[in-house]
Amino acid sequence: MPPLQADERTTLESWLDFYRATLATKCDGLTDDQLRTVSVPPSPLTLLGLVQHMAEVERNWFRRVLLGERVAPVFDPDADPDGPDGGFDLREDVSVEKARATWESEVAQARANCAGRELDQTSSFMGGQVTLRWIYNHMIAEYARHAGHADLLRERIDGATGV
């Protein structure tokens, strides 16, 4: 639970970490097959796909946008680095352990990249400038949306609900 009274940065970072932890919790205790279980046809959405996608999103916003790095997508290295964040599609050669480790590595890199930066510090984005504050808010919204997806996926798999 994020603190009820904190400065702005602590609040933003705490909410982002809350939703990161929520995604991890939704995946905990499941088998490889369960993490690869699709939601409801025709949707191909899976918990593993969400983990991979969020690794891509972390990489995009905290490396490509924030730092201006030219890094390839993680799970589809041939995809356009300036294209939409992917990662939803599963490949047999990517294990659950590898996907989770990659996501955790991107989260750690994101934290390191944000350390020491002011919330008003800007980076180039889509022909303009974006602040770290905006990126944090966007990431909170992205995780919150996908936490809802993860909650439904987990409930379908084994009936577990809640955080």
LONU-733082 format. One record per residue: residue in one letter; z, x, y of N, C-alpha, C, O, CB in turn. Coordinates in steps of 0.2 Angstrom, whole numbers, padded with zeros to 4 digits, always signed. Glycine has a CB too. Layout:
N
aZXYZXYZXYZXYZXY
...
***
This chain:
163
m+0000+0004-0006+0000+0000+0000+0000+0004+0006+0004+0009+0007+0006-0005+0000
p-0005+0004+0011-0005+0007+0017+0001+0006+0021+0004+0000+0021-0011+0006+0021
p+0004+0010+0025+0009+0009+0029+0008+0003+0034+0003+0003+0037+0011+0016+0033
l+0013+0000+0036+0013-0006+0040+0013-0004+0047+0011-0008+0052+0018-0011+0039
q+0016+0002+0049+0016+0004+0055+0015+0012+0055+0018+0016+0053+0023+0003+0059
a+0009+0014+0058+0007+0021+0058+0001+0021+0063-0001+0017+0066+0004+0023+0051
d+0000+0028+0065-0005+0029+0070-0012+0027+0067-0012+0026+0061-0005+0037+0072
e-0017+0027+0071-0024+0025+0069-0026+0029+0063-0029+0026+0058-0028+0025+0075
r-0026+0035+0064-0029+0039+0059-0026+0038+0052-0029+0038+0047-0029+0047+0061
t-0019+0038+0052-0015+0037+0046-0017+0031+0043-0018+0030+0037-0008+0038+0047
t-0018+0026+0047-0020+0019+0045-0026+0019+0041-0027+0016+0036-0019+0014+0050
l-0031+0022+0045-0038+0022+0042-0038+0026+0035-0041+0023+0031-0043+0025+0047
e-0035+0032+0035-0035+0036+0029-0032+0032+0024-0034+0033+0018-0032+0043+0031
s-0026+0029+0025-0022+0026+0020-0026+0020+0017-0026+0019+0011-0016+0023+0023
w-0029+0016+0021-0033+0010+0019-0039+0013+0014-0041+0010+0009-0036+0006+0024
l-0042+0018+0016-0048+0021+0012-0045+0024+0006-0048+0022+0001-0051+0027+0016
d-0039+0027+0006-0036+0029+0000-0034+0023-0005-0034+0024-0011-0030+0034+0001
f-0032+0018-0002-0030+0012-0005-0035+0009-0010-0035+0008-0015-0027+0007-0001
y-0041+0009-0006-0047+0006-0010-0050+0011-0015-0053+0009-0020-0052+0004-0005
r-0050+0017-0013-0052+0022-0018-0047+0022-0025-0050+0022-0030-0051+0030-0016
a-0041+0021-0024-0036+0020-0029-0037+0014-0033-0036+0013-0039-0029+0021-0027
t-0039+0009-0029-0041+0002-0033-0046+0003-0037-0046+0000-0043-0042-0003-0027
l-0052+0006-0035-0058+0007-0040-0055+0011-0046-0057+0010-0051-0063+0011-0036
a-0052+0016-0045-0049+0020-0051-0045+0016-0055-0046+0017-0061-0045+0027-0048
t-0041+0012-0053-0036+0008-0057-0040+0003-0061-0039+0001-0067-0031+0004-0053
k-0046+0000-0058-0050-0005-0062-0053-0001-0067-0055-0005-0072-0055-0008-0057
c-0054+0005-0067-0058+0009-0073-0053+0012-0078-0055+0013-0084-0062+0014-0070
d-0046+0012-0076-0042+0015-0080-0041+0012-0087-0040+0005-0087-0035+0016-0077
g-0040+0015-0092-0039+0012-0099-0044+0009-0102-0044+0006-0108-0033+0007-0098
l-0050+0010-0100-0056+0007-0103-0060+0012-0107-0060+0018-0105-0061+0003-0098
t-0064+0010-0112-0068+0014-0116-0075+0016-0112-0076+0012-0107-0069+0012-0123
d-0078+0020-0114-0085+0022-0112-0089+0016-0112-0093+0014-0107-0088+0028-0116
d-0089+0012-0118-0093+0006-0118-0091+0001-0114-0095-0003-0111-0093+0003-0126
q-0085+0000-0113-0082-0005-0108-0084-0004-0101-0086-0008-0097-0075-0006-0108
l-0084+0003-0099-0086+0005-0092-0093+0004-0091-0096+0004-0085-0084+0012-0091
r-0097+0004-0096-0104+0003-0096-0106-0005-0097-0112-0006-0097-0108+0007-0101
t-0102-0009-0098-0103-0016-0099-0106-0019-0092-0102-0019-0087-0097-0020-0101
v-0111-0023-0093-0114-0026-0087-0110-0032-0085-0107-0035-0090-0122-0027-0088
s-0111-0034-0079-0107-0040-0077-0110-0046-0080-0107-0048-0085-0108-0040-0069
v-0114-0049-0077-0118-0055-0080-0125-0055-0079-0127-0054-0073-0115-0062-0077
p-0129-0055-0084-0136-0054-0083-0139-0060-0078-0136-0065-0078-0140-0055-0090
p-0143-0058-0074-0148-0052-0074-0145-0046-0071-0148-0041-0071-0154-0054-0072
s-0139-0046-0068-0136-0041-0064-0135-0035-0069-0132-0036-0074-0130-0043-0060
p-0137-0029-0067-0135-0023-0071-0129-0019-0069-0127-0014-0071-0141-0018-0071
l-0125-0023-0064-0119-0019-0062-0114-0018-0067-0112-0022-0071-0116-0024-0056
t-0111-0012-0067-0106-0010-0071-0100-0006-0067-0101-0004-0062-0109-0005-0077
l-0094-0005-0070-0089-0001-0067-0091+0006-0066-0090+0009-0061-0083-0002-0071
l-0094+0009-0072-0097+0016-0071-0102+0016-0066-0102+0021-0062-0100+0018-0078
g-0106+0012-0065-0111+0012-0060-0108+0012-0053-0110+0015-0048-0116+0006-0060
l-0102+0008-0052-0099+0008-0046-0096+0015-0044-0096+0017-0039-0093+0002-0046
v-0093+0018-0049-0090+0025-0048-0095+0029-0046-0095+0033-0041-0087+0027-0055
q-0101+0029-0050-0107+0034-0048-0109+0032-0041-0110+0037-0037-0113+0033-0053
h-0110+0026-0039-0112+0024-0032-0107+0026-0027-0110+0029-0022-0113+0016-0032
m-0101+0025-0028-0096+0028-0023-0096+0035-0022-0094+0038-0017-0089+0025-0025
a-0098+0039-0028-0098+0046-0027-0104+0048-0022-0104+0052-0018-0100+0050-0034
e-0110+0044-0023-0115+0045-0019-0114+0043-0011-0116+0046-0007-0121+0040-0021
v-0110+0037-0011-0108+0035-0004-0104+0040+0000-0105+0042+0005-0105+0028-0004
e-0099+0043-0004-0094+0048-0001-0099+0054+0001-0098+0057+0006-0089+0050-0007
r-0103+0056-0003-0108+0062-0002-0112+0060+0004-0112+0065+0009-0112+0063-0008
n-0115+0055+0005-0119+0053+0010-0115+0053+0017-0117+0057+0021-0122+0046+0009
w-0110+0049+0017-0106+0049+0024-0102+0055+0026-0102+0057+0032-0102+0043+0024
f-0099+0058+0021-0095+0064+0023-0098+0071+0022-0095+0076+0024-0089+0064+0018
r-0104+0071+0020-0107+0077+0019-0114+0077+0023-0115+0081+0028-0109+0079+0012
r-0118+0072+0021-0125+0072+0025-0124+0069+0032-0127+0073+0037-0129+0067+0021
v-0120+0064+0033-0120+0062+0040-0115+0066+0044-0116+0068+0049-0118+0054+0040
l-0108+0066+0042-0103+0070+0045-0105+0077+0047-0104+0079+0052-0097+0069+0042
l-0107+0081+0042-0108+0088+0043-0116+0090+0043-0117+0095+0045-0106+0091+0037
g-0120+0085+0042-0127+0086+0043-0130+0090+0037-0135+0094+0037-0129+0090+0049
e-0126+0090+0031-0129+0094+0025-0135+0091+0022-0135+0085+0022-0123+0095+0020
r-0139+0095+0020-0145+0093+0016-0144+0093+0008-0146+0098+0005-0152+0096+0018
v-0140+0089+0006-0138+0089-0001-0142+0083-0005-0142+0078-0002-0130+0088-0002
a-0144+0085-0011-0147+0080-0015-0143+0074-0018-0137+0076-0018-0151+0083-0021
p-0145+0068-0019-0141+0063-0022-0138+0066-0029-0141+0070-0032-0145+0057-0024
v-0132+0064-0031-0129+0067-0037-0132+0064-0043-0134+0068-0048-0122+0065-0037
f-0133+0058-0044-0135+0055-0050-0143+0054-0051-0145+0052-0056-0131+0049-0051
d-0146+0055-0046-0154+0054-0046-0156+0060-0041-0158+0058-0035-0156+0047-0043
p-0156+0066-0043-0158+0071-0039-0165+0071-0036-0167+0075-0031-0157+0078-0043
d-0169+0067-0039-0176+0067-0037-0177+0061-0031-0182+0061-0028-0181+0065-0042
a-0172+0057-0030-0172+0052-0025-0172+0055-0018-0170+0061-0017-0166+0047-0026
d-0174+0051-0013-0175+0054-0006-0167+0054-0003-0164+0049-0003-0179+0049-0002
p-0165+0060-0001-0159+0061+0002-0157+0056+0008-0152+0055+0009-0157+0068+0003
d-0163+0054+0011-0162+0050+0017-0163+0043+0015-0162+0038+0019-0167+0052+0022
g-0164+0041+0009-0164+0034+0006-0158+0031+0005-0152+0034+0007-0168+0034+0000
p-0158+0025+0003-0151+0021+0002-0147+0025-0004-0150+0028-0008-0153+0014+0000
d-0141+0024-0003-0136+0026-0008-0137+0023-0015-0137+0017-0015-0129+0026-0006
g-0139+0027-0020-0140+0024-0027-0134+0025-0031-0128+0024-0029-0146+0027-0030
g-0135+0027-0037-0130+0028-0042-0128+0023-0047-0125+0024-0052-0124+0030-0038
f-0131+0017-0045-0129+0011-0050-0132+0012-0057-0129+0009-0061-0131+0005-0046
d-0138+0015-0057-0141+0015-0064-0138+0020-0068-0136+0026-0066-0149+0017-0063
l-0137+0018-0074-0133+0023-0079-0138+0027-0083-0144+0024-0085-0129+0019-0084
r-0136+0033-0085-0140+0037-0089-0136+0039-0095-0130+0040-0094-0143+0043-0085
e-0139+0040-0101-0135+0042-0107-0132+0049-0106-0127+0051-0109-0140+0042-0113
d-0135+0053-0102-0133+0060-0101-0127+0061-0096-0125+0067-0095-0139+0065-0099
v-0125+0056-0093-0120+0056-0089-0114+0053-0092-0114+0047-0093-0121+0053-0082
s-0109+0057-0094-0103+0054-0097-0098+0051-0092-0099+0052-0086-0099+0059-0101
v-0094+0046-0094-0089+0043-0090-0085+0049-0087-0083+0049-0081-0084+0039-0094
e-0083+0054-0091-0079+0060-0088-0082+0063-0082-0079+0065-0077-0077+0064-0093
k-0089+0064-0083-0093+0068-0078-0093+0064-0072-0092+0066-0066-0100+0070-0081
a-0095+0057-0073-0095+0053-0067-0089+0052-0063-0089+0053-0057-0097+0046-0069
r-0083+0052-0067-0077+0051-0063-0075+0058-0060-0072+0058-0054-0071+0050-0068
a-0076+0064-0063-0075+0070-0060-0079+0071-0054-0077+0074-0049-0076+0076-0065
t-0085+0069-0054-0090+0070-0048-0087+0066-0043-0087+0068-0037-0097+0068-0050
w-0085+0059-0044-0083+0055-0039-0076+0058-0036-0076+0059-0030-0081+0048-0041
e-0072+0060-0040-0066+0063-0037-0067+0070-0033-0064+0071-0028-0061+0065-0043
s-0072+0074-0035-0074+0080-0032-0077+0078-0025-0075+0081-0020-0079+0084-0036
e-0081+0073-0024-0084+0070-0018-0078+0068-0013-0078+0069-0007-0089+0065-0019
v-0073+0064-0016-0068+0062-0012-0064+0068-0009-0062+0068-0004-0063+0057-0017
a-0062+0073-0014-0059+0079-0011-0063+0082-0006-0060+0084-0001-0057+0084-0017
q-0069+0083-0007-0073+0086-0002-0073+0082+0005-0073+0085+0010-0081+0087-0004
a-0073+0075+0004-0073+0071+0010-0067+0072+0014-0067+0073+0020-0074+0064+0008
r-0061+0072+0010-0055+0074+0014-0055+0080+0017-0053+0081+0023-0049+0073+0009
a-0057+0085+0014-0058+0092+0017-0062+0092+0023-0061+0095+0028-0060+0097+0012
n-0068+0089+0023-0073+0088+0028-0070+0085+0035-0072+0086+0040-0079+0085+0026
c-0065+0080+0033-0062+0076+0039-0056+0079+0042-0055+0078+0048-0060+0069+0036
a-0053+0084+0038-0047+0087+0041-0049+0091+0047-0054+0095+0047-0044+0092+0035
g-0045+0090+0052-0045+0094+0058-0051+0090+0063-0051+0093+0069-0047+0100+0057
r-0054+0085+0061-0059+0082+0065-0056+0076+0069-0051+0073+0066-0065+0079+0061
e-0057+0075+0075-0055+0070+0079-0059+0063+0077-0064+0064+0075-0055+0071+0087
l-0055+0058+0078-0059+0051+0076-0065+0050+0081-0069+0047+0079-0054+0046+0077
d-0064+0053+0087-0070+0052+0092-0076+0057+0091-0081+0056+0094-0067+0052+0099
q-0075+0062+0087-0080+0067+0086-0086+0063+0083-0085+0059+0078-0077+0073+0081
t-0092+0065+0085-0098+0062+0083-0102+0066+0079-0102+0073+0079-0102+0060+0089
s-0107+0063+0075-0112+0066+0071-0118+0062+0072-0118+0056+0074-0110+0066+0063
s-0124+0066+0071-0130+0062+0072-0131+0057+0066-0130+0058+0060-0136+0067+0072
f-0134+0051+0068-0135+0046+0063-0141+0041+0066-0140+0038+0071-0129+0042+0061
m-0146+0041+0062-0151+0036+0064-0154+0036+0071-0154+0031+0074-0149+0029+0062
g-0155+0042+0073-0157+0043+0080-0152+0043+0086-0153+0043+0092-0162+0039+0082
g-0145+0042+0084-0140+0041+0088-0134+0045+0086-0135+0050+0082-0138+0034+0089
q-0128+0043+0088-0122+0046+0087-0117+0041+0083-0117+0036+0085-0119+0050+0093
v-0113+0044+0078-0108+0040+0075-0102+0044+0075-0102+0050+0074-0111+0038+0068
t-0096+0040+0076-0090+0043+0076-0087+0043+0069-0089+0040+0065-0085+0040+0081
l-0082+0048+0068-0078+0048+0062-0075+0042+0061-0074+0039+0056-0073+0054+0062
r-0072+0039+0067-0069+0032+0066-0073+0027+0063-0071+0023+0059-0066+0030+0073
w-0079+0027+0065-0084+0022+0063-0086+0023+0055-0086+0018+0052-0091+0022+0067
i-0086+0029+0054-0087+0031+0047-0081+0029+0042-0082+0026+0037-0088+0039+0046
y-0075+0030+0045-0069+0028+0041-0070+0020+0040-0069+0017+0034-0063+0030+0044
n-0071+0016+0045-0071+0009+0045-0077+0007+0040-0076+0002+0036-0072+0006+0052
h-0083+0010+0041-0088+0008+0036-0086+0010+0029-0087+0005+0024-0094+0012+0038
m-0083+0015+0027-0081+0017+0021-0076+0012+0018-0076+0010+0012-0078+0024+0020
i-0071+0010+0022-0066+0005+0020-0070-0002+0018-0068-0005+0013-0061+0004+0026
a-0074-0004+0022-0078-0010+0021-0082-0009+0014-0082-0014+0010-0083-0012+0026
e-0085-0003+0013-0089-0002+0007-0085-0002+0001-0087-0005-0004-0093+0005+0008
y-0079+0001+0001-0075+0001-0005-0072-0006-0006-0071-0008-0011-0069+0006-0004
a-0070-0009+0000-0067-0016-0001-0072-0021-0005-0070-0025-0009-0065-0019+0006
r-0078-0021-0002-0083-0025-0006-0084-0023-0013-0084-0028-0017-0090-0024-0002
h-0084-0017-0015-0085-0015-0022-0079-0016-0026-0079-0016-0032-0088-0008-0022
a-0073-0015-0022-0067-0017-0026-0067-0024-0029-0064-0025-0034-0061-0016-0021
g-0070-0029-0025-0070-0035-0027-0075-0036-0033-0073-0040-0038-0073-0040-0021
h-0080-0032-0033-0085-0032-0039-0081-0029-0045-0082-0032-0050-0091-0028-0037
a-0077-0024-0044-0074-0021-0049-0069-0025-0052-0068-0025-0058-0070-0014-0047
d-0065-0029-0048-0060-0034-0050-0064-0039-0055-0061-0041-0060-0057-0038-0044
l-0069-0042-0053-0073-0047-0057-0075-0043-0064-0075-0046-0069-0079-0050-0053
l-0078-0037-0063-0080-0034-0069-0075-0033-0074-0075-0034-0080-0084-0027-0067
r-0069-0030-0071-0063-0029-0076-0061-0035-0079-0059-0035-0085-0058-0025-0072
e-0060-0041-0075-0058-0047-0078-0063-0049-0084-0060-0052-0089-0058-0052-0073
r-0069-0048-0083-0074-0050-0088-0073-0046-0094-0074-0049-0100-0081-0049-0086
i-0071-0040-0093-0071-0035-0099-0064-0037-0103-0065-0037-0109-0070-0028-0097
d-0059-0037-0100-0052-0038-0104-0047-0043-0101-0042-0043-0103-0049-0031-0105
g-0049-0046-0096-0045-0051-0093-0040-0049-0088-0037-0053-0085-0041-0055-0098
a-0040-0042-0087-0035-0039-0082-0037-0041-0075-0043-0041-0073-0035-0032-0083
t-0032-0043-0071-0034-0045-0064-0028-0042-0060-0024-0039-0062-0033-0053-0063
g-0030-0042-0053-0025-0039-0048-0027-0032-0047-0031-0029-0050-0018-0040-0050
v-0022-0028-0043-0023-0021-0042-0022-0017-0048-0022-0011-0047-0019-0019-0036
***
